[in-house]
Every structure is written in structure tokens, then in C-alpha cells.
Amino acid sequence: MAVPKRKMSRSNTRSRRSQWKAAVPDLVPIKVNGETKLVPRKLMKHFFKEHGHQGGE
């Protein structure tokens, strides 16, 4: 495991953390009980399993 040799200053730590950005998940339109909903692609299988669907439209 990497261990720092010296203590990192608070301003350096905060500026490093502020550079990190979360990526927006790509949303996919699916029909659930007749309603079209935008769902993240990773959760499509969960919605189909829970509501008894198979296909995206």
C-alpha cells in the first residue's frame, strides 16, 4: 500500500478532492405499467424483474 512521506496540506487536499466529478448515468426510457420512465441502464434488469417485463418498449 502506498504511504505518503509527508503530510499533505489542507488546501492541497481540498483542491485535489474538488477535481473529482461524478459521471451522470445514461438514462433509458422504459415502459412500466403503461408509463414511460427514465431509468439508469444498470437498473433496467431490476425494473423488468420486479414488474414482470421483458423488452425495452
Rosetta silent file (secondary structure, phi, psi, omega in degrees, C-alpha in Angstrom):
SEQUENCE: MAVPKRKMSRSNTRSRRSQWKAAVPDLVPIKVNGETKLVPRKLMKHFFKEHGHQGGE
SCORE:     score description
SCORE:     0.000 S_00000001
   1 L     0.000  139.443  179.880    0.000    0.000    0.000 S_00000001
   2 L   -76.568  133.430  179.804    1.262    3.480   -0.849 S_00000001
   3 L  -124.387  129.278 -179.704    2.034    5.633    2.171 S_00000001
   4 L   -68.645  143.937  178.427    2.747    9.383    1.873 S_00000001
   5 L   -76.772  -34.333 -177.014    6.147   10.601    3.089 S_00000001
   6 L  -130.109  157.660  177.345    4.840   13.970    4.251 S_00000001
   7 L   -67.863  134.980  179.188    1.583   15.422    5.475 S_00000001
   8 L   -89.546  136.307 -177.208   -0.464   16.979    2.673 S_00000001
   9 L   -65.874  157.958 -179.114   -1.739   20.485    3.361 S_00000001
  10 H   -62.560  -41.388 -179.131   -5.441   21.095    3.799 S_00000001
  11 H   -66.503  -38.665  177.656   -5.622   23.338    0.712 S_00000001
  12 H   -66.278  -40.366  179.699   -3.879   20.726   -1.455 S_00000001
  13 H   -62.983  -47.033 -177.188   -6.183   18.001   -0.155 S_00000001
  14 H   -68.817  -36.973  179.002   -9.318   20.024   -0.810 S_00000001
  15 H   -68.922  -34.505  176.790   -8.211   21.156   -4.271 S_00000001
  16 H   -66.341  -43.859 -178.812   -7.461   17.540   -5.217 S_00000001
  17 H   -66.988  -32.289 -176.990  -10.870   16.385   -3.990 S_00000001
  18 H   -71.352  -18.013  179.920  -12.682   19.193   -5.808 S_00000001
  19 L   -75.693  -20.597 -177.367  -11.340   17.936   -9.167 S_00000001
  20 L   -73.927  130.662  179.547  -13.276   14.657   -8.856 S_00000001
  21 L  -126.794  136.624  175.877  -16.572   14.685  -10.755 S_00000001
  22 L   -81.976  139.458  179.488  -19.273   12.043  -10.734 S_00000001
  23 L   -83.021  140.839  178.489  -20.455   10.952  -14.174 S_00000001
  24 L   -74.800  130.106  179.823  -24.143   11.329  -14.983 S_00000001
  25 L   -69.681  143.111  178.315  -25.728    7.898  -15.576 S_00000001
  26 L   -77.622  125.196 -175.774  -27.160    7.351  -19.056 S_00000001
  27 E   -94.507  139.877 -178.111  -30.947    7.138  -18.754 S_00000001
  28 E  -120.055  130.585  177.625  -33.007    4.741  -20.875 S_00000001
  29 E   -76.076  128.338  174.582  -36.774    5.156  -21.455 S_00000001
  30 E  -133.293  158.896  178.067  -38.772    2.050  -20.481 S_00000001
  31 E  -101.953  124.091  177.334  -42.499    1.417  -20.034 S_00000001
  32 E  -125.774  116.165 -178.655  -43.622    0.328  -16.574 S_00000001
  33 L    53.620   42.263  177.935  -47.366   -0.237  -16.092 S_00000001
  34 L    82.516   -6.803  179.625  -48.140    1.884  -19.160 S_00000001
  35 E  -103.469  138.878  175.625  -45.969    4.795  -18.025 S_00000001
  36 E   -89.030  124.415 -179.014  -42.724    5.739  -19.745 S_00000001
  37 E  -125.197  149.396  174.352  -39.961    6.241  -17.190 S_00000001
  38 E   -94.816  121.421 -174.564  -36.295    7.176  -17.487 S_00000001
  39 E  -128.303  139.987  174.062  -34.184    4.573  -15.701 S_00000001
  40 E   -59.171  143.409 -175.391  -30.397    4.210  -15.468 S_00000001
  41 H   -56.995  -35.424 -178.756  -29.166    1.469  -17.814 S_00000001
  42 H   -66.758  -23.945 -176.502  -27.711   -0.547  -14.921 S_00000001
  43 H   -97.878    4.868 -178.653  -31.141   -0.766  -13.243 S_00000001
  44 H   -59.466  -46.261 -178.319  -33.119   -1.932  -16.299 S_00000001
  45 H   -60.618  -37.923  179.398  -32.953   -5.625  -15.322 S_00000001
  46 H   -61.579  -45.381 -179.196  -34.195   -4.796  -11.824 S_00000001
  47 H   -66.241  -40.605  179.840  -37.273   -2.993  -13.189 S_00000001
  48 H   -66.054  -39.589 -178.754  -38.053   -5.790  -15.652 S_00000001
  49 H   -66.503  -43.165 -175.211  -37.651   -8.439  -12.952 S_00000001
  50 H   -72.431  -35.063 -175.208  -39.818   -6.563  -10.440 S_00000001
  51 H  -104.892    4.562  174.932  -42.637   -5.648  -12.863 S_00000001
  52 L    70.611   37.515  178.508  -42.617   -8.783  -14.999 S_00000001
  53 L  -106.540  167.420  166.838  -41.486   -7.223  -18.317 S_00000001
  54 L  -133.992 -123.846 -158.610  -39.004   -8.285  -20.954 S_00000001
  55 L   -27.134  163.253 -175.413  -38.184   -5.732  -23.717 S_00000001
  56 L   -85.911  -13.727 -175.495  -37.403   -2.056  -23.589 S_00000001
  57 L  -126.695    0.000    0.000  -40.607   -0.702  -25.154 S_00000001
